[in-house]
């Protein structure tokens, strides 16, 4: 770690490689090696080594989160979604993983699936404002593309999400400028209160 502090990553990696020759399952050294690769911005090597690490330590949720974030930075949404699927399998009651998965599915344009995961995130934690906003945006997109009964269900969910968000802002006694900004967002999304 002294070499890492001096940013002499080549020397640090040599030491880590020699330790790994004796014990290739040393999790601490594998993580230090990953840190060196990331610090050098060697993203391809970093992703490859992180995938190899996860073959040995599948239950390391922090590594899955790190790989997910790396894929998101590279805009590889399908692989990032896979990482979150693994996390959801490990921790099905973590509302943040459900919400992040919904965010990715929304970004990919899979609005029905995103809506499902936003709703489940809200079931686990009704105070998740990000999931409320995600549900609001998702149902606005679905509402505009569907003219059937599903469209009316999406309208109801959209209005419910809007009411919940307004209630959250009113509960914290927000300043008037913030409430005006939220209301202008609602108007921008053309989801006024009169719309049923």
Buried (B, 14 or more C-beta within 10 A) or exposed (E): EEBBEEEEBEEBBEBBEEBBEEEEEBEEBBBBBBBBBBEBEBEEBBBEBBEEBBEEBEEBBEBBBBBBEBBBEEEBBEBBBBBBBBBBEBEEEBBBBBBBBBBBBBBBEBBEBBBBBBBBBBEBBEEBEBBBBBBBBBBBBBBEEBEEEEBEBBBEBBBBBBEBBBEBBEEEEBEEEEEEEBBEBBEEBEBEEEEE
